């Protein structure tokens, strides 16, 4: 999927921006605060329905305006089908999403149209941070390649919320047995999908890591969130006294984790921030490659501040492999020399951002 045209209105310092990006590589450069990251943030709304910089939509809307709008025309290269996608967010919190003039009721219907990946200076937090960040990484891939995952995971989360509510009340009677059975059933299915997806993804990950971080030997494994020598139903029953005491479900797929070791040691303990970023680059690239292989879909890849903690050789290798995966890349840099290797590519465009204005060179 490629963006053929992009329009952004009343979004941070971007008053009215219109550009026609290249299908391959797009370089956005300018001084800090000029609006480079805001441009990527606007595209991110099309792929996630939210910002990667702020949890409050009101902070994104320009002062003295009631909403922001992001509009794009896309082309599916596999089917040659095009689509007009519009996303508007009101200051009240309401979002209006339209595809070819038809209004959508769910953000997920928008998100599945446009696979968007984001790589920023804080992407290494996925490695160093809490397990929910690594679960989010896995679930992004599953959402785009397994049609059943969204509904199944949504059902699991709903049942989990009901069970936790009963645990907090301390009234886990015959009604609770029903929720236990339902949670175990949906949880086992979610777990199997995650495990199977990682198994298929691992060959791509290990190949990329052998190029990006050849100085380490990596071992990547999936932890289900409970002891897999027992069924989830058995674990829920066994943990009932503790769960009642604390008022929440202590084990299950909502506690799953992706565990990464480098030379036999937990990656977060041995890798530098720059190395952790390259590990994350390998993980994201692998998803892009797998999506192309399985669904013949290319990602829209957002690379914010590519010069941060990545040397020129690593930057070039990452972008080169992304382009091979049919990704459309939007990369920001403060200085042109951070991306001077782009002169080797033909399918590219350069955009200069200054005071919220974007000009193609």
PyMOL commands that set and color helices and strands:
alter all, ss='L'
color gray80, all
select helices_A, chain A and resi 36-48+57-59+107-111+125-128+131-145+149-169+174-212+232-238+240-246+253-255+267-270+273-295+312-324+336-344
alter helices_A, ss='H'
color red, helices_A
select strands_A, chain A and resi 2-11+14-19+25-29+67-76+81-90+95-99+102-104+116-119+218-223+257-262+265-266+300-303+328-333+348-354+357-360
alter strands_A, ss='S'
color yellow, strands_A
deselect
rebuild
show_as cartoon
